[in-house]
Every structure is written in C-alpha cells, then in structure tokens.
C-alpha cells in the first residue's frame, strides 16, 4: 500500500490517528459508492408486478446515498 499524504488541517486529531483513519474512511467511501452503483443497477433492471414501486424505491435510495457522498450539493 502506498503512503498517503496527509494535509495540514484545523482538526485536533493527532497525525498518527489521522494516518490510521485514512484507510478506514477510504474503505467506507468505496462501500458507499458500491452501494450507490448496486442501487442504480437494481433501479434500471427491476421487473415484475412491483416494478414501479421498486423502481422508485431504488431511485430514492440512490439519491440518499448520493446526498451522503456529496453533501455540498
């Protein structure tokens, strides 16, 4: 694994703790992006009698995940 560059910040976490948090936060970000991708896949491929309800549900979940991934929007 390559060494990451930690930038200076105004938070009060120690440099050691920040270095430990980087891989954990990156993993959670990857998990969130994977969840969003799976929801969008389900959204576009749902079939059957509950199509519209599930289509809308997967779209709503995708929007909620996106809001957590990009809160500045």
PQR file with spaces between the fields and no chain letter, atoms N, CA, C, O and H, PARSE charges and radii, in Angstrom:
ATOM       1  N    UNK     1       0.842   -1.177    0.000 -0.4000 1.5000
ATOM       2  CA   UNK     1       0.000    0.000    0.000 -0.0000 2.0000
ATOM       3  C    UNK     1       0.888    1.241    0.000  0.5500 1.7000
ATOM       4  O    UNK     1       1.857    1.314    0.756 -0.5500 1.4000
ATOM       5  N    UNK     2       0.565    2.195   -0.829 -0.4000 1.5000
ATOM       6  CA   UNK     2       1.389    3.394   -0.922 -0.0000 2.0000
ATOM       7  C    UNK     2       1.112    4.325    0.252  0.5500 1.7000
ATOM       8  O    UNK     2       0.018    4.330    0.816 -0.5500 1.4000
ATOM       9  H    UNK     2      -0.222    2.136   -1.443  0.4000 1.0000
ATOM      10  N    UNK     3       2.097    5.092    0.598 -0.4000 1.5000
ATOM      11  CA   UNK     3       1.976    6.047    1.683 -0.0000 2.0000
ATOM      12  C    UNK     3       1.127    7.220    1.215  0.5500 1.7000
ATOM      13  O    UNK     3       1.367    7.769    0.139 -0.5500 1.4000
ATOM      14  H    UNK     3       2.986    5.089    0.140  0.4000 1.0000
ATOM      15  N    UNK     4       0.144    7.606    2.009 -0.4000 1.5000
ATOM      16  CA   UNK     4      -0.707    8.731    1.635 -0.0000 2.0000
ATOM      17  C    UNK     4      -0.134   10.024    2.212  0.5500 1.7000
ATOM      18  O    UNK     4       0.622   10.004    3.184 -0.5500 1.4000
ATOM      19  H    UNK     4      -0.051    7.160    2.882  0.4000 1.0000
ATOM      20  N    UNK     5      -0.501   11.130    1.605 -0.4000 1.5000
ATOM      21  CA   UNK     5      -0.047   12.426    2.077 -0.0000 2.0000
ATOM      22  C    UNK     5      -1.176   13.047    2.886  0.5500 1.7000
ATOM      23  O    UNK     5      -2.275   13.258    2.373 -0.5500 1.4000
ATOM      24  H    UNK     5      -1.115   11.146    0.816  0.4000 1.0000
ATOM      25  N    UNK     6      -0.902   13.335    4.138 -0.4000 1.5000
ATOM      26  CA   UNK     6      -1.888   13.992    4.996 -0.0000 2.0000
ATOM      27  C    UNK     6      -1.621   15.492    4.958  0.5500 1.7000
ATOM      28  O    UNK     6      -0.504   15.941    5.214 -0.5500 1.4000
ATOM      29  H    UNK     6      -0.009   13.163    4.555  0.4000 1.0000
ATOM      30  N    UNK     7      -2.631   16.238    4.645 -0.4000 1.5000
ATOM      31  CA   UNK     7      -2.512   17.684    4.572 -0.0000 2.0000
ATOM      32  C    UNK     7      -2.773   18.303    5.937  0.5500 1.7000
ATOM      33  O    UNK     7      -3.460   17.707    6.766 -0.5500 1.4000
ATOM      34  H    UNK     7      -3.538   15.873    4.436  0.4000 1.0000
ATOM      35  N    UNK     8      -2.239   19.475    6.175 -0.4000 1.5000
ATOM      36  CA   UNK     8      -2.493   20.145    7.447 -0.0000 2.0000
ATOM      37  C    UNK     8      -3.969   20.498    7.532  0.5500 1.7000
ATOM      38  O    UNK     8      -4.621   20.773    6.525 -0.5500 1.4000
ATOM      39  H    UNK     8      -1.680   19.959    5.502  0.4000 1.0000
ATOM      40  N    UNK     9      -4.474   20.483    8.742 -0.4000 1.5000
ATOM      41  CA   UNK     9      -5.900   20.719    8.961 -0.0000 2.0000
ATOM      42  C    UNK     9      -6.109   21.426   10.295  0.5500 1.7000
ATOM      43  O    UNK     9      -5.198   21.501   11.120 -0.5500 1.4000
ATOM      44  H    UNK     9      -3.945   20.259    9.560  0.4000 1.0000
ATOM      45  N    UNK    10      -7.306   21.936   10.495 -0.4000 1.5000
ATOM      46  CA   UNK    10      -7.622   22.628   11.752 -0.0000 2.0000
ATOM      47  C    UNK    10      -8.200   21.684   12.800  0.5500 1.7000
ATOM      48  O    UNK    10      -8.454   22.113   13.926 -0.5500 1.4000
ATOM      49  H    UNK    10      -8.046   21.875    9.825  0.4000 1.0000
ATOM      50  N    UNK    11      -8.417   20.400   12.464 -0.4000 1.5000
ATOM      51  CA   UNK    11      -8.968   19.499   13.480 -0.0000 2.0000
ATOM      52  C    UNK    11      -7.902   19.147   14.503  0.5500 1.7000
ATOM      53  O    UNK    11      -6.711   19.346   14.263 -0.5500 1.4000
ATOM      54  H    UNK    11      -8.211   20.052   11.550  0.4000 1.0000
ATOM      55  N    UNK    12      -8.332   18.624   15.640 -0.4000 1.5000
ATOM      56  CA   UNK    12      -7.386   18.366   16.731 -0.0000 2.0000
ATOM      57  C    UNK    12      -6.976   16.892   16.835  0.5500 1.7000
ATOM      58  O    UNK    12      -6.481   16.464   17.878 -0.5500 1.4000
ATOM      59  H    UNK    12      -9.300   18.462   15.835  0.4000 1.0000
ATOM      60  N    UNK    13      -7.174   16.120   15.777 -0.4000 1.5000
ATOM      61  CA   UNK    13      -6.728   14.733   15.795 -0.0000 2.0000
ATOM      62  C    UNK    13      -5.213   14.674   15.597  0.5500 1.7000
ATOM      63  O    UNK    13      -4.642   15.443   14.823 -0.5500 1.4000
ATOM      64  H    UNK    13      -7.576   16.467   14.930  0.4000 1.0000
ATOM      65  N    UNK    14      -4.587   13.761   16.299 -0.4000 1.5000
ATOM      66  CA   UNK    14      -3.132   13.617   16.148 -0.0000 2.0000
ATOM      67  C    UNK    14      -2.814   13.106   14.748  0.5500 1.7000
ATOM      68  O    UNK    14      -3.652   12.489   14.091 -0.5500 1.4000
ATOM      69  H    UNK    14      -5.050   13.136   16.927  0.4000 1.0000
ATOM      70  N    UNK    15      -1.596   13.371   14.309 -0.4000 1.5000
ATOM      71  CA   UNK    15      -1.164   12.919   12.983 -0.0000 2.0000
ATOM      72  C    UNK    15      -1.228   11.399   12.891  0.5500 1.7000
ATOM      73  O    UNK    15      -1.591   10.856   11.847 -0.5500 1.4000
ATOM      74  H    UNK    15      -0.915   13.872   14.843  0.4000 1.0000
ATOM      75  N    UNK    16      -0.878   10.709   13.975 -0.4000 1.5000
ATOM      76  CA   UNK    16      -0.916    9.249   13.991 -0.0000 2.0000
ATOM      77  C    UNK    16      -2.348    8.742   13.818  0.5500 1.7000
ATOM      78  O    UNK    16      -2.592    7.820   13.040 -0.5500 1.4000
ATOM      79  H    UNK    16      -0.583   11.150   14.823  0.4000 1.0000
ATOM      80  N    UNK    17      -3.284    9.337   14.535 -0.4000 1.5000
ATOM      81  CA   UNK    17      -4.685    8.927   14.413 -0.0000 2.0000
ATOM      82  C    UNK    17      -5.221    9.250   13.024  0.5500 1.7000
ATOM      83  O    UNK    17      -5.960    8.453   12.446 -0.5500 1.4000
ATOM      84  H    UNK    17      -3.086   10.086   15.167  0.4000 1.0000
ATOM      85  N    UNK    18      -4.861   10.395   12.490 -0.4000 1.5000
ATOM      86  CA   UNK    18      -5.296   10.755   11.138 -0.0000 2.0000
ATOM      87  C    UNK    18      -4.797    9.745   10.120  0.5500 1.7000
ATOM      88  O    UNK    18      -5.543    9.356    9.221 -0.5500 1.4000
ATOM      89  H    UNK    18      -4.261   11.042   12.960  0.4000 1.0000
ATOM      90  N    UNK    19      -3.551    9.314   10.245 -0.4000 1.5000
ATOM      91  CA   UNK    19      -2.987    8.318    9.327 -0.0000 2.0000
ATOM      92  C    UNK    19      -3.736    6.995    9.424  0.5500 1.7000
ATOM      93  O    UNK    19      -3.913    6.313    8.414 -0.5500 1.4000
ATOM      94  H    UNK    19      -2.945    9.630   10.975  0.4000 1.0000
ATOM      95  N    UNK    20      -4.177    6.622   10.620 -0.4000 1.5000
ATOM      96  CA   UNK    20      -4.947    5.389   10.799 -0.0000 2.0000
ATOM      97  C    UNK    20      -6.355    5.515   10.218  0.5500 1.7000
ATOM      98  O    UNK    20      -6.930    4.530    9.756 -0.5500 1.4000
ATOM      99  H    UNK    20      -4.033    7.176   11.440  0.4000 1.0000
ATOM     100  N    UNK    21      -6.901    6.713   10.243 -0.4000 1.5000
ATOM     101  CA   UNK    21      -8.266    6.929    9.763 -0.0000 2.0000
ATOM     102  C    UNK    21      -8.363    6.926    8.239  0.5500 1.7000
ATOM     103  O    UNK    21      -9.414    6.592    7.693 -0.5500 1.4000
ATOM     104  H    UNK    21      -6.434    7.513   10.618  0.4000 1.0000
ATOM     105  N    UNK    22      -7.297    7.289    7.549 -0.4000 1.5000
ATOM     106  CA   UNK    22      -7.334    7.407    6.084 -0.0000 2.0000
ATOM     107  C    UNK    22      -7.803    6.117    5.418  0.5500 1.7000
ATOM     108  O    UNK    22      -8.739    6.167    4.620 -0.5500 1.4000
ATOM     109  H    UNK    22      -6.442    7.561    7.992  0.4000 1.0000
ATOM     110  N    UNK    23      -7.191    4.951    5.709 -0.4000 1.5000
ATOM     111  CA   UNK    23      -7.668    3.732    5.043 -0.0000 2.0000
ATOM     112  C    UNK    23      -9.092    3.351    5.455  0.5500 1.7000
ATOM     113  O    UNK    23      -9.840    2.808    4.642 -0.5500 1.4000
ATOM     114  H    UNK    23      -6.431    4.910    6.357  0.4000 1.0000
ATOM     115  N    UNK    24      -9.473    3.623    6.691 -0.4000 1.5000
ATOM     116  CA   UNK    24     -10.831    3.308    7.138 -0.0000 2.0000
ATOM     117  C    UNK    24     -11.859    4.165    6.397  0.5500 1.7000
ATOM     118  O    UNK    24     -12.882    3.658    5.938 -0.5500 1.4000
ATOM     119  H    UNK    24      -8.865    4.064    7.351  0.4000 1.0000
ATOM     120  N    UNK    25     -11.585    5.445    6.285 -0.4000 1.5000
ATOM     121  CA   UNK    25     -12.503    6.337    5.591 -0.0000 2.0000
ATOM     122  C    UNK    25     -12.556    6.030    4.092  0.5500 1.7000
ATOM     123  O    UNK    25     -13.624    6.093    3.482 -0.5500 1.4000
ATOM     124  H    UNK    25     -10.754    5.857    6.658  0.4000 1.0000
ATOM     125  N    UNK    26     -11.420    5.703    3.508 -0.4000 1.5000
ATOM     126  CA   UNK    26     -11.404    5.325    2.095 -0.0000 2.0000
ATOM     127  C    UNK    26     -12.232    4.064    1.855  0.5500 1.7000
ATOM     128  O    UNK    26     -12.938    3.961    0.852 -0.5500 1.4000
ATOM     129  H    UNK    26     -10.553    5.652    4.004  0.4000 1.0000
ATOM     130  N    UNK    27     -12.144    3.107    2.776 -0.4000 1.5000
ATOM     131  CA   UNK    27     -12.929    1.870    2.637 -0.0000 2.0000
ATOM     132  C    UNK    27     -14.419    2.164    2.738  0.5500 1.7000
ATOM     133  O    UNK    27     -15.204    1.609    1.970 -0.5500 1.4000
ATOM     134  H    UNK    27     -11.570    3.190    3.591  0.4000 1.0000
ATOM     135  N    UNK    28     -14.828    3.023    3.667 -0.4000 1.5000
ATOM     136  CA   UNK    28     -16.256    3.365    3.796 -0.0000 2.0000
ATOM     137  C    UNK    28     -16.742    4.129    2.572  0.5500 1.7000
ATOM     138  O    UNK    28     -17.877    3.940    2.135 -0.5500 1.4000
ATOM     139  H    UNK    28     -14.191    3.474    4.291  0.4000 1.0000
ATOM     140  N    UNK    29     -15.894    4.989    2.015 -0.4000 1.5000
ATOM     141  CA   UNK    29     -16.257    5.697    0.793 -0.0000 2.0000
ATOM     142  C    UNK    29     -16.458    4.705   -0.348  0.5500 1.7000
ATOM     143  O    UNK    29     -17.425    4.812   -1.103 -0.5500 1.4000
ATOM     144  H    UNK    29     -14.971    5.142    2.370  0.4000 1.0000
ATOM     145  N    UNK    30     -15.556    3.749   -0.475 -0.4000 1.5000
ATOM     146  CA   UNK    30     -15.686    2.728   -1.513 -0.0000 2.0000
ATOM     147  C    UNK    30     -16.962    1.913   -1.310  0.5500 1.7000
ATOM     148  O    UNK    30     -17.655    1.601   -2.279 -0.5500 1.4000
ATOM     149  H    UNK    30     -14.771    3.662    0.137  0.4000 1.0000
ATOM     150  N    UNK    31     -17.278    1.567   -0.069 -0.4000 1.5000
ATOM     151  CA   UNK    31     -18.515    0.826    0.219 -0.0000 2.0000
ATOM     152  C    UNK    31     -19.742    1.639   -0.190  0.5500 1.7000
ATOM     153  O    UNK    31     -20.691    1.092   -0.753 -0.5500 1.4000
ATOM     154  H    UNK    31     -16.715    1.821    0.718  0.4000 1.0000
ATOM     155  N    UNK    32     -19.725    2.923    0.087 -0.4000 1.5000
ATOM     156  CA   UNK    32     -20.862    3.788   -0.257 -0.0000 2.0000
ATOM     157  C    UNK    32     -21.035    3.912   -1.765  0.5500 1.7000
ATOM     158  O    UNK    32     -22.157    3.884   -2.271 -0.5500 1.4000
ATOM     159  H    UNK    32     -18.955    3.367    0.544  0.4000 1.0000
ATOM     160  N    UNK    33     -19.940    4.045   -2.470 -0.4000 1.5000
ATOM     161  CA   UNK    33     -20.007    4.129   -3.933 -0.0000 2.0000
ATOM     162  C    UNK    33     -20.510    2.807   -4.503  0.5500 1.7000
ATOM     163  O    UNK    33     -21.287    2.799   -5.459 -0.5500 1.4000
ATOM     164  H    UNK    33     -19.029    4.068   -2.059  0.4000 1.0000
ATOM     165  N    UNK    34     -20.071    1.682   -3.921 -0.4000 1.5000
ATOM     166  CA   UNK    34     -20.546    0.377   -4.358 -0.0000 2.0000
ATOM     167  C    UNK    34     -22.048    0.244   -4.118  0.5500 1.7000
ATOM     168  O    UNK    34     -22.769   -0.253   -4.984 -0.5500 1.4000
ATOM     169  H    UNK    34     -19.440    1.688   -3.145  0.4000 1.0000
ATOM     170  N    UNK    35     -22.527    0.679   -2.956 -0.4000 1.5000
ATOM     171  CA   UNK    35     -23.966    0.644   -2.656 -0.0000 2.0000
ATOM     172  C    UNK    35     -24.738    1.474   -3.669  0.5500 1.7000
ATOM     173  O    UNK    35     -25.776    1.042   -4.171 -0.5500 1.4000
ATOM     174  H    UNK    35     -21.942    1.082   -2.252  0.4000 1.0000
ATOM     175  N    UNK    36     -24.239    2.650   -3.966 -0.4000 1.5000
ATOM     176  CA   UNK    36     -24.911    3.523   -4.928 -0.0000 2.0000
ATOM     177  C    UNK    36     -24.963    2.860   -6.308  0.5500 1.7000
ATOM     178  O    UNK    36     -25.991    2.919   -6.982 -0.5500 1.4000
ATOM     179  H    UNK    36     -23.396    3.001   -3.558  0.4000 1.0000
ATOM     180  N    UNK    37     -23.884    2.242   -6.722 -0.4000 1.5000
ATOM     181  CA   UNK    37     -23.840    1.577   -8.019 -0.0000 2.0000
ATOM     182  C    UNK    37     -24.820    0.399   -8.062  0.5500 1.7000
ATOM     183  O    UNK    37     -25.514    0.206   -9.061 -0.5500 1.4000
ATOM     184  H    UNK    37     -23.049    2.194   -6.173  0.4000 1.0000
ATOM     185  N    UNK    38     -24.876   -0.378   -6.993 -0.4000 1.5000
ATOM     186  CA   UNK    38     -25.801   -1.504   -6.952 -0.0000 2.0000
ATOM     187  C    UNK    38     -27.256   -1.039   -6.962  0.5500 1.7000
ATOM     188  O    UNK    38     -28.097   -1.668   -7.604 -0.5500 1.4000
ATOM     189  H    UNK    38     -24.313   -0.221   -6.182  0.4000 1.0000
ATOM     190  N    UNK    39     -27.560    0.046   -6.263 -0.4000 1.5000
ATOM     191  CA   UNK    39     -28.927    0.587   -6.268 -0.0000 2.0000
ATOM     192  C    UNK    39     -29.309    1.062   -7.664  0.5500 1.7000
ATOM     193  O    UNK    39     -30.430    0.826   -8.114 -0.5500 1.4000
ATOM     194  H    UNK    39     -26.876    0.556   -5.742  0.4000 1.0000
ATOM     195  N    UNK    40     -28.398    1.719   -8.344 -0.4000 1.5000
ATOM     196  CA   UNK    40     -28.696    2.188   -9.695 -0.0000 2.0000
ATOM     197  C    UNK    40     -28.875    1.008  -10.645  0.5500 1.7000
ATOM     198  O    UNK    40     -29.737    1.043  -11.523 -0.5500 1.4000
ATOM     199  H    UNK    40     -27.487    1.911   -7.978  0.4000 1.0000
ATOM     200  N    UNK    41     -28.070   -0.029  -10.476 -0.4000 1.5000
ATOM     201  CA   UNK    41     -28.213   -1.240  -11.286 -0.0000 2.0000
ATOM     202  C    UNK    41     -29.583   -1.866  -11.055  0.5500 1.7000
ATOM     203  O    UNK    41     -30.265   -2.233  -12.012 -0.5500 1.4000
ATOM     204  H    UNK    41     -27.369   -0.058   -9.763  0.4000 1.0000
ATOM     205  N    UNK    42     -29.989   -1.991   -9.802 -0.4000 1.5000
ATOM     206  CA   UNK    42     -31.301   -2.555   -9.485 -0.0000 2.0000
ATOM     207  C    UNK    42     -32.415   -1.666  -10.035  0.5500 1.7000
ATOM     208  O    UNK    42     -33.415   -2.159  -10.557 -0.5500 1.4000
ATOM     209  H    UNK    42     -29.435   -1.693   -9.025  0.4000 1.0000
ATOM     210  N    UNK    43     -32.232   -0.353   -9.912 -0.4000 1.5000
ATOM     211  CA   UNK    43     -33.209    0.619  -10.399 -0.0000 2.0000
ATOM     212  C    UNK    43     -33.497    0.394  -11.885  0.5500 1.7000
ATOM     213  O    UNK    43     -34.651    0.454  -12.307 -0.5500 1.4000
ATOM     214  H    UNK    43     -31.420    0.048   -9.487  0.4000 1.0000
ATOM     215  N    UNK    44     -32.467    0.140  -12.667 -0.4000 1.5000
ATOM     216  CA   UNK    44     -32.639    0.010  -14.119 -0.0000 2.0000
ATOM     217  C    UNK    44     -33.020   -1.399  -14.547  0.5500 1.7000
ATOM     218  O    UNK    44     -33.425   -1.600  -15.692 -0.5500 1.4000
ATOM     219  H    UNK    44     -31.529    0.092  -12.324  0.4000 1.0000
ATOM     220  N    UNK    45     -32.900   -2.379  -13.659 -0.4000 1.5000
ATOM     221  CA   UNK    45     -33.144   -3.770  -14.066 -0.0000 2.0000
ATOM     222  C    UNK    45     -34.297   -4.454  -13.338  0.5500 1.7000
ATOM     223  O    UNK    45     -34.498   -5.656  -13.505 -0.5500 1.4000
ATOM     224  H    UNK    45     -32.571   -2.216  -12.729  0.4000 1.0000
ATOM     225  N    UNK    46     -35.049   -3.719  -12.541 -0.4000 1.5000
ATOM     226  CA   UNK    46     -36.168   -4.328  -11.829 -0.0000 2.0000
ATOM     227  C    UNK    46     -37.279   -4.695  -12.812  0.5500 1.7000
ATOM     228  O    UNK    46     -37.544   -3.968  -13.770 -0.5500 1.4000
ATOM     229  H    UNK    46     -34.886   -2.741  -12.405  0.4000 1.0000
ATOM     230  N    UNK    47     -37.925   -5.841  -12.555 -0.4000 1.5000
ATOM     231  CA   UNK    47     -39.006   -6.331  -13.408 -0.0000 2.0000
ATOM     232  C    UNK    47     -40.099   -6.901  -12.525  0.5500 1.7000
ATOM     233  O    UNK    47     -39.879   -7.184  -11.347 -0.5500 1.4000
ATOM     234  H    UNK    47     -37.710   -6.431  -11.777  0.4000 1.0000
ATOM     235  N    UNK    48     -41.250   -7.063  -13.092 -0.4000 1.5000
ATOM     236  CA   UNK    48     -42.321   -7.744  -12.388 -0.0000 2.0000
ATOM     237  C    UNK    48     -43.453   -6.830  -11.974  0.5500 1.7000
ATOM     238  O    UNK    48     -43.474   -5.646  -12.312 -0.5500 1.4000
ATOM     239  H    UNK    48     -41.429   -6.834  -14.049  0.4000 1.0000
ATOM     240  N    UNK    49     -44.408   -7.404  -11.228 -0.4000 1.5000
ATOM     241  CA   UNK    49     -45.619   -6.663  -10.877 -0.0000 2.0000
ATOM     242  C    UNK    49     -45.371   -5.464   -9.956  0.5500 1.7000
ATOM     243  O    UNK    49     -46.175   -4.531   -9.934 -0.5500 1.4000
ATOM     244  H    UNK    49     -44.392   -8.366  -10.954  0.4000 1.0000
ATOM     245  N    UNK    50     -44.294   -5.476   -9.214 -0.4000 1.5000
ATOM     246  CA   UNK    50     -43.974   -4.357   -8.316 -0.0000 2.0000
ATOM     247  C    UNK    50     -42.957   -3.405   -8.928  0.5500 1.7000
ATOM     248  O    UNK    50     -42.261   -2.679   -8.219 -0.5500 1.4000
ATOM     249  H    UNK    50     -43.641   -6.233   -9.232  0.4000 1.0000
ATOM     250  N    UNK    51     -42.881   -3.417  -10.247 -0.4000 1.5000
ATOM     251  CA   UNK    51     -41.865   -2.650  -10.967 -0.0000 2.0000
ATOM     252  C    UNK    51     -41.788   -1.202  -10.508  0.5500 1.7000
ATOM     253  O    UNK    51     -40.727   -0.746  -10.081 -0.5500 1.4000
ATOM     254  H    UNK    51     -43.447   -4.006  -10.823  0.4000 1.0000
ATOM     255  N    UNK    52     -42.905   -0.467  -10.591 -0.4000 1.5000
ATOM     256  CA   UNK    52     -42.834    0.976  -10.334 -0.0000 2.0000
ATOM     257  C    UNK    52     -42.464    1.268   -8.885  0.5500 1.7000
ATOM     258  O    UNK    52     -41.690    2.189   -8.625 -0.5500 1.4000
ATOM     259  H    UNK    52     -43.766   -0.838  -10.938  0.4000 1.0000
ATOM     260  N    UNK    53     -43.001    0.503   -7.938 -0.4000 1.5000
ATOM     261  CA   UNK    53     -42.678    0.722   -6.523 -0.0000 2.0000
ATOM     262  C    UNK    53     -41.194    0.478   -6.261  0.5500 1.7000
ATOM     263  O    UNK    53     -40.540    1.269   -5.582 -0.5500 1.4000
ATOM     264  H    UNK    53     -43.630   -0.245   -8.150  0.4000 1.0000
ATOM     265  N    UNK    54     -40.669   -0.612   -6.800 -0.4000 1.5000
ATOM     266  CA   UNK    54     -39.250   -0.918   -6.599 -0.0000 2.0000
ATOM     267  C    UNK    54     -38.359    0.045   -7.368  0.5500 1.7000
ATOM     268  O    UNK    54     -37.318    0.465   -6.863 -0.5500 1.4000
ATOM     269  H    UNK    54     -41.201   -1.255   -7.352  0.4000 1.0000
ATOM     270  N    UNK    55     -38.753    0.393   -8.572 -0.4000 1.5000
ATOM     271  CA   UNK    55     -38.003    1.350   -9.387 -0.0000 2.0000
ATOM     272  C    UNK    55     -37.837    2.672   -8.618  0.5500 1.7000
ATOM     273  O    UNK    55     -36.742    3.229   -8.544 -0.5500 1.4000
ATOM     274  H    UNK    55     -39.599    0.052   -8.982  0.4000 1.0000
ATOM     275  N    UNK    56     -38.930    3.149   -8.059 -0.4000 1.5000
ATOM     276  CA   UNK    56     -38.890    4.405   -7.296 -0.0000 2.0000
ATOM     277  C    UNK    56     -38.118    4.247   -5.986  0.5500 1.7000
ATOM     278  O    UNK    56     -37.409    5.165   -5.574 -0.5500 1.4000
ATOM     279  H    UNK    56     -39.820    2.696   -8.119  0.4000 1.0000
ATOM     280  N    UNK    57     -38.247    3.091   -5.329 -0.4000 1.5000
ATOM     281  CA   UNK    57     -37.515    2.840   -4.083 -0.0000 2.0000
ATOM     282  C    UNK    57     -36.006    2.860   -4.331  0.5500 1.7000
ATOM     283  O    UNK    57     -35.264    3.517   -3.601 -0.5500 1.4000
ATOM     284  H    UNK    57     -38.823    2.345   -5.664  0.4000 1.0000
ATOM     285  N    UNK    58     -35.560    2.149   -5.347 -0.4000 1.5000
ATOM     286  CA   UNK    58     -34.126    2.117   -5.646 -0.0000 2.0000
ATOM     287  C    UNK    58     -33.612    3.497   -6.048  0.5500 1.7000
ATOM     288  O    UNK    58     -32.479    3.855   -5.725 -0.5500 1.4000
ATOM     289  H    UNK    58     -36.163    1.615   -5.939  0.4000 1.0000
ATOM     290  N    UNK    59     -34.424    4.258   -6.739 -0.4000 1.5000
ATOM     291  CA   UNK    59     -34.036    5.616   -7.116 -0.0000 2.0000
ATOM     292  C    UNK    59     -33.891    6.486   -5.873  0.5500 1.7000
ATOM     293  O    UNK    59     -32.950    7.275   -5.777 -0.5500 1.4000
ATOM     294  H    UNK    59     -35.344    3.967   -7.002  0.4000 1.0000
ATOM     295  N    UNK    60     -34.817    6.350   -4.916 -0.4000 1.5000
ATOM     296  CA   UNK    60     -34.763    7.138   -3.675 -0.0000 2.0000
ATOM     297  C    UNK    60     -33.530    6.755   -2.850  0.5500 1.7000
ATOM     298  O    UNK    60     -32.844    7.626   -2.317 -0.5500 1.4000
ATOM     299  H    UNK    60     -35.581    5.709   -4.995  0.4000 1.0000
ATOM     300  N    UNK    61     -33.254    5.468   -2.749 -0.4000 1.5000
ATOM     301  CA   UNK    61     -32.064    5.025   -2.006 -0.0000 2.0000
ATOM     302  C    UNK    61     -30.809    5.585   -2.657  0.5500 1.7000
ATOM     303  O    UNK    61     -29.907    6.058   -1.966 -0.5500 1.4000
ATOM     304  H    UNK    61     -33.811    4.760   -3.182  0.4000 1.0000
ATOM     305  N    UNK    62     -30.747    5.534   -3.971 -0.4000 1.5000
ATOM     306  CA   UNK    62     -29.603    6.078   -4.699 -0.0000 2.0000
ATOM     307  C    UNK    62     -29.431    7.571   -4.413  0.5500 1.7000
ATOM     308  O    UNK    62     -28.312    8.034   -4.193 -0.5500 1.4000
ATOM     309  H    UNK    62     -31.480    5.150   -4.532  0.4000 1.0000
ATOM     310  N    UNK    63     -30.516    8.315   -4.415 -0.4000 1.5000
ATOM     311  CA   UNK    63     -30.451    9.754   -4.120 -0.0000 2.0000
ATOM     312  C    UNK    63     -29.955   10.004   -2.701  0.5500 1.7000
ATOM     313  O    UNK    63     -29.153   10.909   -2.471 -0.5500 1.4000
ATOM     314  H    UNK    63     -31.426    7.939   -4.593  0.4000 1.0000
ATOM     315  N    UNK    64     -30.433    9.199   -1.746 -0.4000 1.5000
ATOM     316  CA   UNK    64     -29.996    9.362   -0.353 -0.0000 2.0000
ATOM     317  C    UNK    64     -28.512    9.059   -0.191  0.5500 1.7000
ATOM     318  O    UNK    64     -27.798    9.784    0.502 -0.5500 1.4000
ATOM     319  H    UNK    64     -31.084    8.463   -1.933  0.4000 1.0000
ATOM     320  N    UNK    65     -28.052    7.993   -0.826 -0.4000 1.5000
ATOM     321  CA   UNK    65     -26.622    7.650   -0.757 -0.0000 2.0000
ATOM     322  C    UNK    65     -25.800    8.762   -1.403  0.5500 1.7000
ATOM     323  O    UNK    65     -24.763    9.161   -0.871 -0.5500 1.4000
ATOM     324  H    UNK    65     -28.632    7.404   -1.389  0.4000 1.0000
ATOM     325  N    UNK    66     -26.259    9.260   -2.544 -0.4000 1.5000
ATOM     326  CA   UNK    66     -25.561   10.347   -3.235 -0.0000 2.0000
ATOM     327  C    UNK    66     -25.468   11.586   -2.353  0.5500 1.7000
ATOM     328  O    UNK    66     -24.442   12.266   -2.348 -0.5500 1.4000
ATOM     329  H    UNK    66     -27.100    8.936   -2.976  0.4000 1.0000
ATOM     330  N    UNK    67     -26.520   11.883   -1.616 -0.4000 1.5000
ATOM     331  CA   UNK    67     -26.510   13.045   -0.721 -0.0000 2.0000
ATOM     332  C    UNK    67     -25.447   12.899    0.358  0.5500 1.7000
ATOM     333  O    UNK    67     -24.842   13.890    0.766 -0.5500 1.4000
ATOM     334  H    UNK    67     -27.354   11.331   -1.621  0.4000 1.0000
ATOM     335  N    UNK    68     -25.211   11.674    0.825 -0.4000 1.5000
ATOM     336  CA   UNK    68     -24.182   11.446    1.838 -0.0000 2.0000
ATOM     337  C    UNK    68     -22.782   11.484    1.227  0.5500 1.7000
ATOM     338  O    UNK    68     -21.819   11.865    1.892 -0.5500 1.4000
ATOM     339  H    UNK    68     -25.703   10.869    0.493  0.4000 1.0000
ATOM     340  N    UNK    69     -22.677   11.092   -0.030 -0.4000 1.5000
ATOM     341  CA   UNK    69     -21.374   11.109   -0.683 -0.0000 2.0000
ATOM     342  C    UNK    69     -20.957   12.512   -1.100  0.5500 1.7000
ATOM     343  O    UNK    69     -19.768   12.831   -1.108 -0.5500 1.4000
ATOM     344  H    UNK    69     -23.459   10.783   -0.570  0.4000 1.0000
ATOM     345  N    UNK    70     -21.933   13.354   -1.448 -0.4000 1.5000
ATOM     346  CA   UNK    70     -21.639   14.694   -1.937 -0.0000 2.0000
ATOM     347  C    UNK    70     -22.560   15.704   -1.242  0.5500 1.7000
ATOM     348  O    UNK    70     -23.469   16.243   -1.874 -0.5500 1.4000
ATOM     349  H    UNK    70     -22.898   13.095   -1.442  0.4000 1.0000
ATOM     350  N    UNK    71     -22.333   15.967    0.061 -0.4000 1.5000
ATOM     351  CA   UNK    71     -23.255   16.809    0.833 -0.0000 2.0000
ATOM     352  C    UNK    71     -23.256   18.281    0.427  0.5500 1.7000
ATOM     353  O    UNK    71     -24.160   19.010    0.834 -0.5500 1.4000
ATOM     354  H    UNK    71     -21.595   15.529    0.575  0.4000 1.0000
ATOM     355  N    UNK    72     -22.287   18.747   -0.356 -0.4000 1.5000
ATOM     356  CA   UNK    72     -22.249   20.168   -0.727 -0.0000 2.0000
ATOM     357  C    UNK    72     -23.307   20.540   -1.729  0.5500 1.7000
ATOM     358  O    UNK    72     -23.620   21.723   -1.865 -0.5500 1.4000
ATOM     359  H    UNK    72     -21.552   18.154   -0.687  0.4000 1.0000
ATOM     360  N    UNK    73     -23.874   19.587   -2.438 -0.4000 1.5000
ATOM     361  CA   UNK    73     -24.845   19.879   -3.491 -0.0000 2.0000
ATOM     362  C    UNK    73     -26.049   20.586   -2.958  0.5500 1.7000
ATOM     363  O    UNK    73     -26.964   20.904   -3.717 -0.5500 1.4000
ATOM     364  H    UNK    73     -23.620   18.627   -2.328  0.4000 1.0000
